[in-house]
Amino acid sequence: MSVLFPEELAALEEEMFAGLAAIEDRLREEIRSDYELADITARHLVEAGGKRFRPLLVLLASHFGDSKADGVVPSAVVVELTHLATLYHDDVMDEAEVRRGAQSANSRWGNTVAILSGDFLFARSSKLLADLGPEAVRVQAETFERLVIGQLRESVGPQGDEDPIVHHLEVLADKTGSLIAAAGRYGAMMSGVSPEITDRIADFGESIGIAFQLSDDSPGTDLREGIRTLPVLFALADPDTPPRLRELLSRAITDDMEHAEALAALRVHPAMDQAREVLEQWADRARERLAALPDCDAKTAMATLVDSVAYRTV
């Protein structure tokens, strides 16, 4: 596994690797099923890997309290199971053929199996939640509601006079920010952190979550699928955008030559700087929330995460 944090945080990093390994073991244990198809499809995305960003945030948040508390690892598994479940559903809605470098579940087994596989993971996360107490269940219910609303809003698009850029950011807050906020909240809650500090950590999680998604969106891939990322939305909103680029960005671009043309034009468009500015604003908000937290190695590590997110390419 690659280095996560600066050298002075070597001891914390070692703890993070150990914690993530424990989460990985528990994750595989929780998705096991006696029914072969459910077992195979549930393992499909787990074995494909991933950043495990949300479990990492659970672990870091727990270091503001008792990081060895019993509920820390299970709550991290709950968050990751929920995240994986949404990926199965997202791929069905997006008609995606590839996920994490592997054939998507919907492409391999069909939409029905993919949807039910996501439901299976939701069920397993709910079962685990039952042992974490009513407050944990409430957090999950509120987060799940936001995940659904975000997906609904993305599906129907901006309505009436709604600003497409504002709409896009609100979708990101619900679909990505909410679960990363929950990760921070769970880590703090389970380790006995005060409600005030827990709220700040959750707000930090939402802010870095939005920044994370903004930096993770790839104009190259999304142009092929006709998905409008923030740079594309800024370009379409700009009255000075050349008609040819506007026409290309208004549809999915499957032709390789047209794709290269659009990507080259977009990369030199002011929209890229505008998108970068929005990303930096969310990163700055995350830093502000972090500044209000007690000083500790976990806080320093979180600041490193913000920098790593902010300096990725939009």
ChimeraX commands (.cxc) that place a marker at each C-alpha (Angstrom):
marker #1 position 0.00,0.00,0.00 radius 0.5
marker #1 position 1.31,3.48,-0.83 radius 0.5
marker #1 position 2.34,6.05,1.75 radius 0.5
marker #1 position -0.63,8.07,3.02 radius 0.5
marker #1 position 0.88,10.76,5.24 radius 0.5
marker #1 position 4.13,12.66,5.91 radius 0.5
marker #1 position 7.01,10.83,7.61 radius 0.5
marker #1 position 6.29,12.40,11.01 radius 0.5
marker #1 position 2.94,10.59,11.02 radius 0.5
marker #1 position 4.48,7.15,10.46 radius 0.5
marker #1 position 3.03,5.72,13.68 radius 0.5
marker #1 position -0.47,6.91,12.82 radius 0.5
marker #1 position -0.11,5.61,9.28 radius 0.5
marker #1 position 0.81,2.19,10.60 radius 0.5
marker #1 position -2.35,2.24,12.72 radius 0.5
marker #1 position -4.38,3.24,9.67 radius 0.5
marker #1 position -3.03,0.34,7.62 radius 0.5
marker #1 position -3.80,-2.08,10.44 radius 0.5
marker #1 position -7.29,-0.62,10.84 radius 0.5
marker #1 position -8.00,-0.78,7.11 radius 0.5
marker #1 position -6.84,-4.41,7.05 radius 0.5
marker #1 position -9.26,-5.21,9.89 radius 0.5
marker #1 position -12.05,-3.42,8.03 radius 0.5
marker #1 position -11.26,-5.35,4.85 radius 0.5
marker #1 position -11.45,-8.68,6.71 radius 0.5
marker #1 position -14.73,-7.72,8.37 radius 0.5
marker #1 position -16.13,-6.46,5.05 radius 0.5
marker #1 position -15.52,-9.82,3.39 radius 0.5
marker #1 position -16.98,-11.61,6.38 radius 0.5
marker #1 position -20.17,-9.53,6.37 radius 0.5
marker #1 position -20.96,-10.10,2.68 radius 0.5
marker #1 position -20.66,-13.89,2.82 radius 0.5
marker #1 position -23.82,-15.72,1.79 radius 0.5
marker #1 position -24.86,-19.36,1.64 radius 0.5
marker #1 position -26.63,-18.57,-1.62 radius 0.5
marker #1 position -23.90,-18.80,-4.25 radius 0.5
marker #1 position -25.10,-16.10,-6.63 radius 0.5
marker #1 position -25.53,-13.54,-3.83 radius 0.5
marker #1 position -22.08,-14.45,-2.53 radius 0.5
marker #1 position -20.45,-14.06,-5.95 radius 0.5
marker #1 position -22.15,-10.81,-6.91 radius 0.5
marker #1 position -21.62,-9.23,-3.47 radius 0.5
marker #1 position -17.90,-10.00,-3.63 radius 0.5
marker #1 position -17.64,-8.60,-7.15 radius 0.5
marker #1 position -16.97,-4.97,-6.21 radius 0.5
marker #1 position -15.28,-5.72,-2.89 radius 0.5
marker #1 position -12.62,-7.72,-4.69 radius 0.5
marker #1 position -12.27,-5.03,-7.36 radius 0.5
marker #1 position -10.69,-2.87,-4.66 radius 0.5
marker #1 position -11.14,0.87,-4.30 radius 0.5
marker #1 position -9.74,3.83,-2.39 radius 0.5
marker #1 position -11.50,2.93,0.90 radius 0.5
marker #1 position -11.58,6.68,1.51 radius 0.5
marker #1 position -14.68,6.48,3.71 radius 0.5
marker #1 position -13.37,3.79,6.08 radius 0.5
marker #1 position -10.13,5.74,6.35 radius 0.5
marker #1 position -12.06,8.81,7.48 radius 0.5
marker #1 position -13.91,6.71,10.08 radius 0.5
marker #1 position -10.55,5.61,11.49 radius 0.5
marker #1 position -9.10,9.13,11.51 radius 0.5
marker #1 position -12.19,10.58,13.18 radius 0.5
marker #1 position -11.99,7.93,15.88 radius 0.5
marker #1 position -8.57,9.27,16.90 radius 0.5
marker #1 position -10.24,12.32,18.40 radius 0.5
marker #1 position -11.56,9.89,21.03 radius 0.5
marker #1 position -11.01,6.22,21.86 radius 0.5
marker #1 position -9.85,4.79,18.53 radius 0.5
marker #1 position -9.98,1.25,19.95 radius 0.5
marker #1 position -13.70,1.46,20.75 radius 0.5
marker #1 position -15.72,-1.59,19.66 radius 0.5
marker #1 position -17.95,0.27,17.22 radius 0.5
marker #1 position -15.23,1.87,15.08 radius 0.5
marker #1 position -14.47,-1.00,12.69 radius 0.5
marker #1 position -18.11,-2.14,12.30 radius 0.5
marker #1 position -19.26,1.41,11.53 radius 0.5
marker #1 position -16.54,1.73,8.89 radius 0.5
marker #1 position -17.82,-1.50,7.33 radius 0.5
marker #1 position -21.37,-0.08,7.36 radius 0.5
marker #1 position -20.20,2.99,5.46 radius 0.5
marker #1 position -18.28,1.00,2.87 radius 0.5
marker #1 position -21.12,-1.50,2.35 radius 0.5
marker #1 position -23.48,1.42,1.79 radius 0.5
marker #1 position -21.07,2.99,-0.67 radius 0.5
marker #1 position -20.65,-0.26,-2.60 radius 0.5
marker #1 position -24.41,-0.79,-2.70 radius 0.5
marker #1 position -24.90,2.63,-4.30 radius 0.5
marker #1 position -22.30,1.75,-6.95 radius 0.5
marker #1 position -24.32,-1.28,-8.08 radius 0.5
marker #1 position -27.40,0.91,-8.39 radius 0.5
marker #1 position -25.53,3.78,-10.06 radius 0.5
marker #1 position -24.12,1.47,-12.73 radius 0.5
marker #1 position -27.61,0.28,-13.60 radius 0.5
marker #1 position -28.90,3.83,-13.92 radius 0.5
marker #1 position -25.86,4.94,-15.92 radius 0.5
marker #1 position -25.81,1.75,-18.01 radius 0.5
marker #1 position -22.11,1.50,-17.14 radius 0.5
marker #1 position -20.13,-1.39,-18.58 radius 0.5
marker #1 position -17.00,-1.06,-16.43 radius 0.5
marker #1 position -16.50,-0.37,-12.73 radius 0.5
marker #1 position -13.03,-0.18,-11.12 radius 0.5
marker #1 position -11.41,-1.71,-14.17 radius 0.5
marker #1 position -13.70,-4.75,-14.17 radius 0.5
marker #1 position -16.92,-5.60,-15.97 radius 0.5
marker #1 position -19.81,-3.99,-14.09 radius 0.5
marker #1 position -22.32,-6.24,-12.33 radius 0.5
marker #1 position -25.18,-5.06,-14.55 radius 0.5
marker #1 position -23.15,-5.77,-17.67 radius 0.5
marker #1 position -22.17,-9.23,-16.41 radius 0.5
marker #1 position -25.38,-10.43,-14.77 radius 0.5
marker #1 position -28.06,-7.98,-15.91 radius 0.5
marker #1 position -29.85,-5.09,-14.23 radius 0.5
marker #1 position -32.09,-7.15,-11.98 radius 0.5
marker #1 position -29.21,-9.05,-10.38 radius 0.5
marker #1 position -27.17,-5.86,-10.03 radius 0.5
marker #1 position -30.01,-4.02,-8.28 radius 0.5
marker #1 position -30.69,-6.95,-5.95 radius 0.5
marker #1 position -26.97,-7.24,-5.19 radius 0.5
marker #1 position -26.99,-3.62,-4.09 radius 0.5
marker #1 position -30.07,-4.32,-1.98 radius 0.5
marker #1 position -28.29,-7.30,-0.44 radius 0.5
marker #1 position -25.40,-5.05,0.66 radius 0.5
marker #1 position -27.85,-2.52,2.10 radius 0.5
marker #1 position -29.45,-5.36,4.06 radius 0.5
marker #1 position -26.11,-6.50,5.43 radius 0.5
marker #1 position -25.16,-2.96,6.44 radius 0.5
marker #1 position -28.52,-2.60,8.21 radius 0.5
marker #1 position -27.96,-5.85,10.08 radius 0.5
marker #1 position -24.59,-4.59,11.28 radius 0.5
marker #1 position -26.09,-1.23,12.23 radius 0.5
marker #1 position -28.62,-2.87,14.55 radius 0.5
marker #1 position -25.79,-3.66,16.97 radius 0.5
marker #1 position -24.46,-0.09,16.94 radius 0.5
marker #1 position -27.47,1.55,18.56 radius 0.5
marker #1 position -30.45,3.72,17.58 radius 0.5
marker #1 position -28.37,6.86,16.98 radius 0.5
marker #1 position -26.26,5.04,14.41 radius 0.5
marker #1 position -29.43,3.80,12.72 radius 0.5
marker #1 position -30.79,7.35,12.63 radius 0.5
marker #1 position -27.59,8.64,10.99 radius 0.5
marker #1 position -27.82,5.91,8.37 radius 0.5
marker #1 position -31.49,6.64,7.67 radius 0.5
marker #1 position -30.82,10.36,7.19 radius 0.5
marker #1 position -27.81,9.63,5.00 radius 0.5
marker #1 position -29.71,7.10,2.92 radius 0.5
marker #1 position -32.48,9.64,2.36 radius 0.5
marker #1 position -29.95,12.13,1.04 radius 0.5
marker #1 position -28.38,9.50,-1.21 radius 0.5
marker #1 position -31.78,8.77,-2.73 radius 0.5
marker #1 position -32.72,12.44,-3.12 radius 0.5
marker #1 position -29.36,13.11,-4.77 radius 0.5
marker #1 position -29.91,10.31,-7.25 radius 0.5
marker #1 position -33.44,11.49,-7.98 radius 0.5
marker #1 position -32.26,15.05,-8.56 radius 0.5
marker #1 position -29.49,13.86,-10.83 radius 0.5
marker #1 position -31.93,11.68,-12.77 radius 0.5
marker #1 position -34.47,14.43,-13.46 radius 0.5
marker #1 position -31.92,17.23,-13.90 radius 0.5
marker #1 position -32.37,20.93,-13.10 radius 0.5
marker #1 position -36.00,22.00,-12.99 radius 0.5
marker #1 position -37.50,25.31,-14.12 radius 0.5
marker #1 position -35.16,28.22,-13.52 radius 0.5
marker #1 position -32.78,26.16,-11.37 radius 0.5
marker #1 position -29.11,26.97,-12.05 radius 0.5
marker #1 position -27.48,23.83,-13.53 radius 0.5
marker #1 position -24.23,24.54,-11.67 radius 0.5
marker #1 position -25.96,24.97,-8.29 radius 0.5
marker #1 position -28.01,21.85,-9.03 radius 0.5
marker #1 position -24.84,19.89,-9.84 radius 0.5
marker #1 position -23.13,20.89,-6.59 radius 0.5
marker #1 position -26.21,20.03,-4.55 radius 0.5
marker #1 position -26.34,16.61,-6.20 radius 0.5
marker #1 position -22.68,16.06,-5.29 radius 0.5
marker #1 position -23.40,17.09,-1.69 radius 0.5
marker #1 position -26.19,14.52,-1.43 radius 0.5
marker #1 position -24.68,11.68,-3.46 radius 0.5
marker #1 position -21.08,11.93,-2.23 radius 0.5
marker #1 position -20.76,14.46,0.58 radius 0.5
marker #1 position -23.49,12.93,2.75 radius 0.5
marker #1 position -21.88,9.50,3.08 radius 0.5
marker #1 position -18.39,10.90,3.70 radius 0.5
marker #1 position -19.92,13.16,6.35 radius 0.5
marker #1 position -21.51,10.06,7.88 radius 0.5
marker #1 position -18.10,8.35,7.89 radius 0.5
marker #1 position -16.65,11.17,9.96 radius 0.5
marker #1 position -19.68,11.20,12.24 radius 0.5
marker #1 position -19.55,7.45,12.86 radius 0.5
marker #1 position -15.85,7.50,13.70 radius 0.5
marker #1 position -16.35,10.32,16.18 radius 0.5
marker #1 position -19.57,8.93,17.68 radius 0.5
marker #1 position -18.21,5.44,18.19 radius 0.5
marker #1 position -15.07,6.73,19.89 radius 0.5
marker #1 position -16.97,8.85,22.40 radius 0.5
marker #1 position -16.26,12.31,20.98 radius 0.5
marker #1 position -18.50,15.17,22.14 radius 0.5
marker #1 position -21.53,16.06,19.96 radius 0.5
marker #1 position -20.03,19.47,19.14 radius 0.5
marker #1 position -16.74,18.03,17.84 radius 0.5
marker #1 position -18.63,15.22,16.10 radius 0.5
marker #1 position -20.68,17.80,14.16 radius 0.5
marker #1 position -17.52,19.61,13.10 radius 0.5
marker #1 position -15.92,16.39,11.90 radius 0.5
marker #1 position -19.06,15.52,9.94 radius 0.5
marker #1 position -19.06,18.98,8.34 radius 0.5
marker #1 position -15.41,18.50,7.45 radius 0.5
marker #1 position -16.35,15.17,5.87 radius 0.5
marker #1 position -19.06,16.71,3.73 radius 0.5
marker #1 position -16.75,19.49,2.53 radius 0.5
marker #1 position -13.85,17.21,1.64 radius 0.5
marker #1 position -16.36,14.80,0.09 radius 0.5
marker #1 position -17.58,17.41,-2.37 radius 0.5
marker #1 position -14.01,18.45,-3.13 radius 0.5
marker #1 position -13.10,14.79,-3.58 radius 0.5
marker #1 position -15.87,14.23,-6.11 radius 0.5
marker #1 position -15.05,17.41,-8.01 radius 0.5
marker #1 position -11.43,16.31,-8.34 radius 0.5
marker #1 position -12.44,12.75,-9.21 radius 0.5
marker #1 position -14.72,13.65,-12.12 radius 0.5
marker #1 position -12.89,13.05,-15.38 radius 0.5
marker #1 position -13.93,15.22,-18.33 radius 0.5
marker #1 position -12.37,12.68,-20.71 radius 0.5
marker #1 position -14.46,9.70,-19.65 radius 0.5
marker #1 position -17.58,11.71,-18.94 radius 0.5
marker #1 position -17.56,13.40,-22.34 radius 0.5
marker #1 position -17.97,9.98,-23.95 radius 0.5
marker #1 position -20.99,9.28,-21.77 radius 0.5
marker #1 position -22.55,12.72,-22.11 radius 0.5
marker #1 position -22.22,13.35,-18.36 radius 0.5
marker #1 position -21.94,17.04,-17.57 radius 0.5
marker #1 position -19.17,17.62,-15.07 radius 0.5
marker #1 position -18.51,21.05,-13.58 radius 0.5
marker #1 position -16.10,22.23,-16.34 radius 0.5
marker #1 position -18.66,21.25,-18.97 radius 0.5
marker #1 position -21.43,23.11,-17.14 radius 0.5
marker #1 position -19.29,26.23,-16.87 radius 0.5
marker #1 position -18.44,26.03,-20.58 radius 0.5
marker #1 position -22.10,25.65,-21.54 radius 0.5
marker #1 position -23.02,28.62,-19.34 radius 0.5
marker #1 position -20.38,30.84,-20.95 radius 0.5
marker #1 position -21.85,32.92,-23.82 radius 0.5
marker #1 position -18.36,33.13,-25.37 radius 0.5
marker #1 position -17.99,29.38,-25.76 radius 0.5
marker #1 position -17.47,28.63,-29.47 radius 0.5
marker #1 position -20.56,27.12,-31.16 radius 0.5
marker #1 position -18.65,23.99,-32.20 radius 0.5
marker #1 position -17.55,23.22,-28.64 radius 0.5
marker #1 position -21.03,23.99,-27.32 radius 0.5
marker #1 position -22.53,21.53,-29.81 radius 0.5
marker #1 position -20.05,18.80,-28.84 radius 0.5
marker #1 position -20.61,19.29,-25.12 radius 0.5
marker #1 position -24.37,19.10,-25.55 radius 0.5
marker #1 position -24.28,15.37,-26.35 radius 0.5
marker #1 position -22.37,12.16,-25.74 radius 0.5
marker #1 position -19.20,12.06,-27.85 radius 0.5
marker #1 position -18.48,8.54,-29.04 radius 0.5
marker #1 position -16.32,9.40,-32.05 radius 0.5
marker #1 position -12.61,9.37,-31.13 radius 0.5
marker #1 position -11.69,12.37,-33.27 radius 0.5
marker #1 position -14.57,14.46,-31.94 radius 0.5
marker #1 position -13.72,13.40,-28.40 radius 0.5
marker #1 position -10.11,14.53,-28.81 radius 0.5
marker #1 position -11.29,17.80,-30.35 radius 0.5
marker #1 position -13.70,18.53,-27.50 radius 0.5
marker #1 position -11.23,17.59,-24.79 radius 0.5
marker #1 position -8.49,19.76,-26.27 radius 0.5
marker #1 position -10.84,22.75,-26.56 radius 0.5
marker #1 position -12.19,22.25,-23.04 radius 0.5
marker #1 position -8.73,22.04,-21.49 radius 0.5
marker #1 position -7.88,25.59,-22.66 radius 0.5
marker #1 position -11.32,27.01,-21.88 radius 0.5
marker #1 position -11.75,29.35,-18.86 radius 0.5
marker #1 position -14.26,26.79,-17.55 radius 0.5
marker #1 position -11.38,24.65,-16.31 radius 0.5
marker #1 position -10.09,27.49,-14.12 radius 0.5
marker #1 position -13.61,28.16,-12.86 radius 0.5
marker #1 position -14.04,24.51,-11.89 radius 0.5
marker #1 position -10.65,24.53,-10.19 radius 0.5
marker #1 position -11.71,27.60,-8.19 radius 0.5
marker #1 position -14.86,25.85,-6.96 radius 0.5
marker #1 position -12.81,22.81,-5.96 radius 0.5
marker #1 position -10.43,25.02,-4.00 radius 0.5
marker #1 position -13.35,26.75,-2.28 radius 0.5
marker #1 position -14.62,23.42,-0.97 radius 0.5
marker #1 position -11.10,22.42,0.05 radius 0.5
marker #1 position -10.77,25.72,1.92 radius 0.5
marker #1 position -14.08,25.08,3.65 radius 0.5
marker #1 position -12.77,21.67,4.76 radius 0.5
marker #1 position -9.62,23.34,6.12 radius 0.5
marker #1 position -11.76,25.86,8.04 radius 0.5
marker #1 position -13.77,23.07,9.65 radius 0.5
marker #1 position -10.53,21.28,10.49 radius 0.5
marker #1 position -9.06,24.36,12.15 radius 0.5
marker #1 position -11.82,24.24,14.78 radius 0.5
marker #1 position -10.88,20.69,15.85 radius 0.5
marker #1 position -8.48,19.80,18.72 radius 0.5
marker #1 position -4.85,19.41,17.67 radius 0.5
marker #1 position -3.70,15.82,17.20 radius 0.5
marker #1 position -1.97,13.63,14.61 radius 0.5
marker #1 position -5.33,12.73,13.06 radius 0.5
marker #1 position -6.03,16.41,12.43 radius 0.5
marker #1 position -2.67,16.80,10.69 radius 0.5
marker #1 position -3.41,13.70,8.62 radius 0.5
marker #1 position -6.80,15.11,7.62 radius 0.5
marker #1 position -5.12,18.31,6.45 radius 0.5
marker #1 position -2.84,16.15,4.28 radius 0.5
marker #1 position -5.91,14.50,2.78 radius 0.5
marker #1 position -7.40,17.89,1.92 radius 0.5
marker #1 position -4.20,18.88,0.13 radius 0.5
marker #1 position -4.07,15.60,-1.79 radius 0.5
marker #1 position -7.66,16.12,-2.94 radius 0.5
marker #1 position -7.24,19.81,-3.80 radius 0.5
marker #1 position -4.15,19.30,-5.92 radius 0.5
marker #1 position -5.51,16.52,-8.07 radius 0.5
marker #1 position -6.49,17.45,-11.63 radius 0.5
marker #1 position -10.10,18.53,-12.19 radius 0.5
marker link #1:1,2 radius 0.2
marker link #1:2,3 radius 0.2
marker link #1:3,4 radius 0.2
marker link #1:4,5 radius 0.2
marker link #1:5,6 radius 0.2
marker link #1:6,7 radius 0.2
marker link #1:7,8 radius 0.2
marker link #1:8,9 radius 0.2
marker link #1:9,10 radius 0.2
marker link #1:10,11 radius 0.2
marker link #1:11,12 radius 0.2
marker link #1:12,13 radius 0.2
marker link #1:13,14 radius 0.2
marker link #1:14,15 radius 0.2
marker link #1:15,16 radius 0.2
marker link #1:16,17 radius 0.2
marker link #1:17,18 radius 0.2
marker link #1:18,19 radius 0.2
marker link #1:19,20 radius 0.2
marker link #1:20,21 radius 0.2
marker link #1:21,22 radius 0.2
marker link #1:22,23 radius 0.2
marker link #1:23,24 radius 0.2
marker link #1:24,25 radius 0.2
marker link #1:25,26 radius 0.2
marker link #1:26,27 radius 0.2
marker link #1:27,28 radius 0.2
marker link #1:28,29 radius 0.2
marker link #1:29,30 radius 0.2
marker link #1:30,31 radius 0.2
marker link #1:31,32 radius 0.2
marker link #1:32,33 radius 0.2
marker link #1:33,34 radius 0.2
marker link #1:34,35 radius 0.2
marker link #1:35,36 radius 0.2
marker link #1:36,37 radius 0.2
marker link #1:37,38 radius 0.2
marker link #1:38,39 radius 0.2
marker link #1:39,40 radius 0.2
marker link #1:40,41 radius 0.2
marker link #1:41,42 radius 0.2
marker link #1:42,43 radius 0.2
marker link #1:43,44 radius 0.2
marker link #1:44,45 radius 0.2
marker link #1:45,46 radius 0.2
marker link #1:46,47 radius 0.2
marker link #1:47,48 radius 0.2
marker link #1:48,49 radius 0.2
marker link #1:49,50 radius 0.2
marker link #1:50,51 radius 0.2
marker link #1:51,52 radius 0.2
marker link #1:52,53 radius 0.2
marker link #1:53,54 radius 0.2
marker link #1:54,55 radius 0.2
marker link #1:55,56 radius 0.2
marker link #1:56,57 radius 0.2
marker link #1:57,58 radius 0.2
marker link #1:58,59 radius 0.2
marker link #1:59,60 radius 0.2
marker link #1:60,61 radius 0.2
marker link #1:61,62 radius 0.2
marker link #1:62,63 radius 0.2
marker link #1:63,64 radius 0.2
marker link #1:64,65 radius 0.2
marker link #1:65,66 radius 0.2
marker link #1:66,67 radius 0.2
marker link #1:67,68 radius 0.2
marker link #1:68,69 radius 0.2
marker link #1:69,70 radius 0.2
marker link #1:70,71 radius 0.2
marker link #1:71,72 radius 0.2
marker link #1:72,73 radius 0.2
marker link #1:73,74 radius 0.2
marker link #1:74,75 radius 0.2
marker link #1:75,76 radius 0.2
marker link #1:76,77 radius 0.2
marker link #1:77,78 radius 0.2
marker link #1:78,79 radius 0.2
marker link #1:79,80 radius 0.2
marker link #1:80,81 radius 0.2
marker link #1:81,82 radius 0.2
marker link #1:82,83 radius 0.2
marker link #1:83,84 radius 0.2
marker link #1:84,85 radius 0.2
marker link #1:85,86 radius 0.2
marker link #1:86,87 radius 0.2
marker link #1:87,88 radius 0.2
marker link #1:88,89 radius 0.2
marker link #1:89,90 radius 0.2
marker link #1:90,91 radius 0.2
marker link #1:91,92 radius 0.2
marker link #1:92,93 radius 0.2
marker link #1:93,94 radius 0.2
marker link #1:94,95 radius 0.2
marker link #1:95,96 radius 0.2
marker link #1:96,97 radius 0.2
marker link #1:97,98 radius 0.2
marker link #1:98,99 radius 0.2
marker link #1:99,100 radius 0.2
marker link #1:100,101 radius 0.2
marker link #1:101,102 radius 0.2
marker link #1:102,103 radius 0.2
marker link #1:103,104 radius 0.2
marker link #1:104,105 radius 0.2
marker link #1:105,106 radius 0.2
marker link #1:106,107 radius 0.2
marker link #1:107,108 radius 0.2
marker link #1:108,109 radius 0.2
marker link #1:109,110 radius 0.2
marker link #1:110,111 radius 0.2
marker link #1:111,112 radius 0.2
marker link #1:112,113 radius 0.2
marker link #1:113,114 radius 0.2
marker link #1:114,115 radius 0.2
marker link #1:115,116 radius 0.2
marker link #1:116,117 radius 0.2
marker link #1:117,118 radius 0.2
marker link #1:118,119 radius 0.2
marker link #1:119,120 radius 0.2
marker link #1:120,121 radius 0.2
marker link #1:121,122 radius 0.2
marker link #1:122,123 radius 0.2
marker link #1:123,124 radius 0.2
marker link #1:124,125 radius 0.2
marker link #1:125,126 radius 0.2
marker link #1:126,127 radius 0.2
marker link #1:127,128 radius 0.2
marker link #1:128,129 radius 0.2
marker link #1:129,130 radius 0.2
marker link #1:130,131 radius 0.2
marker link #1:131,132 radius 0.2
marker link #1:132,133 radius 0.2
marker link #1:133,134 radius 0.2
marker link #1:134,135 radius 0.2
marker link #1:135,136 radius 0.2
marker link #1:136,137 radius 0.2
marker link #1:137,138 radius 0.2
marker link #1:138,139 radius 0.2
marker link #1:139,140 radius 0.2
marker link #1:140,141 radius 0.2
marker link #1:141,142 radius 0.2
marker link #1:142,143 radius 0.2
marker link #1:143,144 radius 0.2
marker link #1:144,145 radius 0.2
marker link #1:145,146 radius 0.2
marker link #1:146,147 radius 0.2
marker link #1:147,148 radius 0.2
marker link #1:148,149 radius 0.2
marker link #1:149,150 radius 0.2
marker link #1:150,151 radius 0.2
marker link #1:151,152 radius 0.2
marker link #1:152,153 radius 0.2
marker link #1:153,154 radius 0.2
marker link #1:154,155 radius 0.2
marker link #1:155,156 radius 0.2
marker link #1:156,157 radius 0.2
marker link #1:157,158 radius 0.2
marker link #1:158,159 radius 0.2
marker link #1:159,160 radius 0.2
marker link #1:160,161 radius 0.2
marker link #1:161,162 radius 0.2
marker link #1:162,163 radius 0.2
marker link #1:163,164 radius 0.2
marker link #1:164,165 radius 0.2
marker link #1:165,166 radius 0.2
marker link #1:166,167 radius 0.2
marker link #1:167,168 radius 0.2
marker link #1:168,169 radius 0.2
marker link #1:169,170 radius 0.2
marker link #1:170,171 radius 0.2
marker link #1:171,172 radius 0.2
marker link #1:172,173 radius 0.2
marker link #1:173,174 radius 0.2
marker link #1:174,175 radius 0.2
marker link #1:175,176 radius 0.2
marker link #1:176,177 radius 0.2
marker link #1:177,178 radius 0.2
marker link #1:178,179 radius 0.2
marker link #1:179,180 radius 0.2
marker link #1:180,181 radius 0.2
marker link #1:181,182 radius 0.2
marker link #1:182,183 radius 0.2
marker link #1:183,184 radius 0.2
marker link #1:184,185 radius 0.2
marker link #1:185,186 radius 0.2
marker link #1:186,187 radius 0.2
marker link #1:187,188 radius 0.2
marker link #1:188,189 radius 0.2
marker link #1:189,190 radius 0.2
marker link #1:190,191 radius 0.2
marker link #1:191,192 radius 0.2
marker link #1:192,193 radius 0.2
marker link #1:193,194 radius 0.2
marker link #1:194,195 radius 0.2
marker link #1:195,196 radius 0.2
marker link #1:196,197 radius 0.2
marker link #1:197,198 radius 0.2
marker link #1:198,199 radius 0.2
marker link #1:199,200 radius 0.2
marker link #1:200,201 radius 0.2
marker link #1:201,202 radius 0.2
marker link #1:202,203 radius 0.2
marker link #1:203,204 radius 0.2
marker link #1:204,205 radius 0.2
marker link #1:205,206 radius 0.2
marker link #1:206,207 radius 0.2
marker link #1:207,208 radius 0.2
marker link #1:208,209 radius 0.2
marker link #1:209,210 radius 0.2
marker link #1:210,211 radius 0.2
marker link #1:211,212 radius 0.2
marker link #1:212,213 radius 0.2
marker link #1:213,214 radius 0.2
marker link #1:214,215 radius 0.2
marker link #1:215,216 radius 0.2
marker link #1:216,217 radius 0.2
marker link #1:217,218 radius 0.2
marker link #1:218,219 radius 0.2
marker link #1:219,220 radius 0.2
marker link #1:220,221 radius 0.2
marker link #1:221,222 radius 0.2
marker link #1:222,223 radius 0.2
marker link #1:223,224 radius 0.2
marker link #1:224,225 radius 0.2
marker link #1:225,226 radius 0.2
marker link #1:226,227 radius 0.2
marker link #1:227,228 radius 0.2
marker link #1:228,229 radius 0.2
marker link #1:229,230 radius 0.2
marker link #1:230,231 radius 0.2
marker link #1:231,232 radius 0.2
marker link #1:232,233 radius 0.2
marker link #1:233,234 radius 0.2
marker link #1:234,235 radius 0.2
marker link #1:235,236 radius 0.2
marker link #1:236,237 radius 0.2
marker link #1:237,238 radius 0.2
marker link #1:238,239 radius 0.2
marker link #1:239,240 radius 0.2
marker link #1:240,241 radius 0.2
marker link #1:241,242 radius 0.2
marker link #1:242,243 radius 0.2
marker link #1:243,244 radius 0.2
marker link #1:244,245 radius 0.2
marker link #1:245,246 radius 0.2
marker link #1:246,247 radius 0.2
marker link #1:247,248 radius 0.2
marker link #1:248,249 radius 0.2
marker link #1:249,250 radius 0.2
marker link #1:250,251 radius 0.2
marker link #1:251,252 radius 0.2
marker link #1:252,253 radius 0.2
marker link #1:253,254 radius 0.2
marker link #1:254,255 radius 0.2
marker link #1:255,256 radius 0.2
marker link #1:256,257 radius 0.2
marker link #1:257,258 radius 0.2
marker link #1:258,259 radius 0.2
marker link #1:259,260 radius 0.2
marker link #1:260,261 radius 0.2
marker link #1:261,262 radius 0.2
marker link #1:262,263 radius 0.2
marker link #1:263,264 radius 0.2
marker link #1:264,265 radius 0.2
marker link #1:265,266 radius 0.2
marker link #1:266,267 radius 0.2
marker link #1:267,268 radius 0.2
marker link #1:268,269 radius 0.2
marker link #1:269,270 radius 0.2
marker link #1:270,271 radius 0.2
marker link #1:271,272 radius 0.2
marker link #1:272,273 radius 0.2
marker link #1:273,274 radius 0.2
marker link #1:274,275 radius 0.2
marker link #1:275,276 radius 0.2
marker link #1:276,277 radius 0.2
marker link #1:277,278 radius 0.2
marker link #1:278,279 radius 0.2
marker link #1:279,280 radius 0.2
marker link #1:280,281 radius 0.2
marker link #1:281,282 radius 0.2
marker link #1:282,283 radius 0.2
marker link #1:283,284 radius 0.2
marker link #1:284,285 radius 0.2
marker link #1:285,286 radius 0.2
marker link #1:286,287 radius 0.2
marker link #1:287,288 radius 0.2
marker link #1:288,289 radius 0.2
marker link #1:289,290 radius 0.2
marker link #1:290,291 radius 0.2
marker link #1:291,292 radius 0.2
marker link #1:292,293 radius 0.2
marker link #1:293,294 radius 0.2
marker link #1:294,295 radius 0.2
marker link #1:295,296 radius 0.2
marker link #1:296,297 radius 0.2
marker link #1:297,298 radius 0.2
marker link #1:298,299 radius 0.2
marker link #1:299,300 radius 0.2
marker link #1:300,301 radius 0.2
marker link #1:301,302 radius 0.2
marker link #1:302,303 radius 0.2
marker link #1:303,304 radius 0.2
marker link #1:304,305 radius 0.2
marker link #1:305,306 radius 0.2
marker link #1:306,307 radius 0.2
marker link #1:307,308 radius 0.2
marker link #1:308,309 radius 0.2
marker link #1:309,310 radius 0.2
marker link #1:310,311 radius 0.2
marker link #1:311,312 radius 0.2
marker link #1:312,313 radius 0.2
marker link #1:313,314 radius 0.2
view
